[in-house]
Amino acid sequence: MTSQGQQTNALRRATDAVQMADLEHMLLQPADMPPELAGFVVTRENELDNETMAEHGFPGQTEESIGEAGRISGYLREMSRELEEEPETGTIVSAGMVAHLFRDGASVERWIDETFLSEFVGNAGRILDNGHELLHAEEVPVSGFHGKAAGVFAVHDVPVGVIGSTIVDFALGRLLGVAFVVALGSSENLAASRELALRMERRFVSVALGG
């Protein structure tokens, strides 16, 4: 009988063969989204290289530092709700996914701890490089993933007002998956973000195994 640990190790090994061209196929399409995100349409998708990551990342990040952390590149897909009226506070207005490819699995796990968690929490109350103020950030618990996973709830002050972002990062071998849900106001949406991330993880597994 195959143990959970053996299965997870096999999945990690399968990610060794993943190439940049595979990443966009690891992200969900509108029809695959969780019920809370039904009806969303793709508004942006593109390759996310280290230079772009640095331009839109946390203060002090550079293309070189991101590469030294083991990241090779990634692919982003964002979706938004088609709204006919002015949305109310608490309305989920967008969601997104990123598939990142790293040099190895150890680099992915370090990124979750040292970049995702530390940078969000450590920069609360600061103006980020994109000009938005990070008003609040806290770690939120997530579970049910094959490997390491972590969640953050962050509140930003942006030109359209205050928004709440709930973000889940998960590791699968040398892949880092990121799922995020954005709502108007300081509303947390951990259930929707976690479900989006779990569906992404299943897609990661399928593509890595040649499905």
Wavefront OBJ file of the C-alpha trace (Angstrom):
o trace
v 0.000 0.000 0.000
v 1.367 3.409 -0.943
v 1.681 5.779 2.005
v 0.710 9.450 1.884
v 4.398 10.332 2.189
v 5.387 8.134 -0.753
v 2.608 9.619 -2.865
v 3.706 13.156 -2.021
v 7.337 12.340 -2.849
v 6.263 10.901 -6.212
v 4.356 14.092 -6.990
v 7.369 16.184 -6.053
v 9.579 14.156 -8.383
v 7.036 14.588 -11.186
v 7.456 18.366 -10.986
v 11.136 18.030 -11.930
v 10.069 17.651 -15.569
v 7.764 20.697 -15.601
v 8.761 23.376 -18.110
v 7.792 27.044 -18.484
v 5.353 26.161 -21.271
v 3.395 23.965 -18.840
v 2.628 26.713 -16.322
v -0.317 28.400 -18.062
v -2.047 25.012 -18.317
v -1.827 24.644 -14.525
v -4.179 27.574 -13.945
v -7.950 27.272 -13.919
v -10.312 28.591 -16.568
v -13.563 30.419 -15.622
v -15.638 27.233 -15.891
v -13.391 25.528 -13.316
v -13.717 28.173 -10.597
v -15.349 27.540 -7.190
v -19.037 28.463 -6.777
v -18.187 31.713 -4.974
v -16.280 32.801 -8.087
v -18.730 31.611 -10.752
v -19.292 34.021 -13.611
v -15.831 35.568 -13.439
v -14.059 36.280 -16.725
v -10.357 36.438 -17.540
v -9.128 40.027 -17.482
v -5.372 39.536 -17.541
v -2.897 36.733 -18.100
v 0.752 36.731 -18.933
v 4.156 35.312 -18.118
v 5.456 36.685 -14.835
v 9.249 36.916 -15.022
v 11.566 37.944 -12.211
v 11.950 41.495 -13.499
v 8.184 42.041 -13.364
v 8.003 40.386 -9.945
v 10.577 42.864 -8.645
v 8.750 45.864 -10.132
v 5.512 44.948 -8.348
v 6.926 43.241 -5.272
v 7.922 44.276 -1.790
v 10.430 47.072 -1.082
v 14.000 45.978 -1.661
v 13.256 43.101 -4.009
v 15.263 43.017 -7.237
v 15.347 40.764 -10.271
v 18.667 39.416 -8.995
v 17.484 38.730 -5.435
v 14.412 36.896 -6.690
v 16.568 34.749 -8.974
v 18.991 34.039 -6.139
v 16.027 32.825 -4.081
v 15.578 30.073 -6.672
v 12.662 31.412 -8.703
v 12.862 30.814 -12.458
v 9.614 32.345 -13.739
v 5.844 32.015 -13.542
v 2.466 32.548 -15.186
v -0.388 34.756 -13.949
v -4.118 34.617 -14.682
v -6.544 37.111 -13.139
v -10.330 37.108 -13.352
v -12.964 39.685 -12.436
v -16.675 39.726 -11.826
v -18.811 41.397 -14.503
v -20.782 43.964 -12.507
v -23.782 45.912 -13.758
v -24.117 48.024 -10.614
v -21.748 49.617 -8.110
v -20.585 46.740 -5.887
v -21.254 46.805 -2.165
v -18.596 46.511 0.532
v -17.716 42.856 0.978
v -18.308 41.950 -2.676
v -15.611 39.746 -4.201
v -14.505 41.675 -7.287
v -11.499 39.703 -8.538
v -9.512 36.533 -8.082
v -6.244 35.295 -9.448
v -3.747 32.495 -9.675
v -0.030 32.246 -10.238
v 2.027 29.148 -11.037
v 5.669 29.787 -10.128
v 8.533 27.522 -11.192
v 11.550 27.294 -8.873
v 14.930 25.641 -9.056
v 14.017 23.062 -6.397
v 11.494 22.285 -3.687
v 13.615 23.668 -0.869
v 13.572 27.089 -2.567
v 9.762 27.011 -2.716
v 9.413 26.283 1.012
v 11.906 29.018 1.914
v 9.973 31.465 -0.276
v 6.738 30.732 1.592
v 8.393 31.455 4.949
v 10.904 34.173 4.109
v 9.129 36.095 1.343
v 5.406 35.417 1.425
v 4.813 35.374 5.179
v 7.685 37.541 6.410
v 7.340 40.260 3.778
v 3.592 40.635 4.130
v 3.569 40.766 7.905
v 6.796 42.774 8.071
v 5.543 45.478 5.704
v 2.186 46.135 7.374
v 1.707 49.893 7.664
v 4.127 50.710 4.824
v 3.729 52.109 1.324
v 4.720 49.401 -1.147
v 6.618 49.923 -4.392
v 3.322 49.967 -6.321
v 2.227 52.999 -4.274
v -0.453 51.139 -2.309
v -0.409 51.209 1.474
v -0.504 47.846 3.210
v -2.762 48.729 6.143
v -2.860 45.303 7.786
v -1.502 41.794 7.235
v -1.836 38.632 9.279
v -1.204 34.930 8.774
v -4.340 32.785 8.561
v -4.394 28.973 8.948
v -4.811 26.658 5.953
v -4.751 22.867 5.715
v -5.502 19.972 3.386
v -2.597 20.377 0.934
v -0.017 17.754 -0.098
v 2.911 19.896 1.041
v 3.676 23.133 2.819
v 0.964 25.800 2.617
v 0.288 29.159 4.234
v -2.343 31.885 4.101
v -2.338 35.662 4.553
v -5.166 38.154 4.920
v -4.071 41.652 3.874
v -5.859 44.987 3.715
v -4.646 47.573 1.192
v -5.478 51.219 0.639
v -5.665 51.643 -3.155
v -7.000 54.428 -5.412
v -10.514 52.920 -5.466
v -10.625 52.566 -1.670
v -9.861 49.830 0.838
v -9.672 46.226 -0.384
v -9.135 42.954 1.428
v -7.000 40.253 -0.184
v -6.960 36.660 1.042
v -3.976 34.773 -0.363
v -2.979 31.111 -0.136
v 0.466 29.822 -1.132
v 1.167 26.100 -1.483
v 4.210 24.045 -2.451
v 4.271 21.015 -4.721
v 7.820 19.990 -5.455
v 9.503 22.864 -7.295
v 6.146 24.492 -8.042
v 4.646 27.286 -5.959
v 0.946 27.896 -6.384
v -0.684 31.161 -5.359
v -4.437 31.754 -5.177
v -5.924 35.089 -4.154
v -9.378 36.586 -3.759
v -9.969 40.350 -3.540
v -13.045 41.978 -1.998
v -14.107 45.555 -1.402
v -13.545 46.624 2.191
v -11.654 44.660 4.812
v -13.430 41.355 4.146
v -11.601 38.042 4.530
v -12.485 35.219 2.105
v -10.361 32.323 3.301
v -12.833 29.591 2.292
v -12.952 30.794 -1.327
v -9.178 31.276 -1.542
v -8.481 27.856 -0.031
v -10.912 26.125 -2.397
v -9.353 27.925 -5.370
v -5.883 26.833 -4.217
v -6.982 23.212 -3.707
v -8.427 23.110 -7.225
v -5.159 24.556 -8.509
v -3.194 21.893 -6.656
v -5.243 19.164 -8.326
v -4.529 20.772 -11.706
v -0.809 20.967 -10.850
v -0.825 17.248 -10.132
v -2.656 16.431 -13.361
v -0.301 18.452 -15.557
v 2.841 17.268 -13.756
v 1.770 13.655 -14.273
v 1.082 14.296 -17.950
v -2.707 14.580 -17.706
l 1 2 3 4 5 6 7 8 9 10 11 12 13 14 15 16 17 18 19 20 21 22 23 24 25 26 27 28 29 30 31 32 33 34 35 36 37 38 39 40 41 42 43 44 45 46 47 48 49 50 51 52 53 54 55 56 57 58 59 60 61 62 63 64 65 66 67 68 69 70 71 72 73 74 75 76 77 78 79 80 81 82 83 84 85 86 87 88 89 90 91 92 93 94 95 96 97 98 99 100 101 102 103 104 105 106 107 108 109 110 111 112 113 114 115 116 117 118 119 120 121 122 123 124 125 126 127 128 129 130 131 132 133 134 135 136 137 138 139 140 141 142 143 144 145 146 147 148 149 150 151 152 153 154 155 156 157 158 159 160 161 162 163 164 165 166 167 168 169 170 171 172 173 174 175 176 177 178 179 180 181 182 183 184 185 186 187 188 189 190 191 192 193 194 195 196 197 198 199 200 201 202 203 204 205 206 207 208 209 210 211
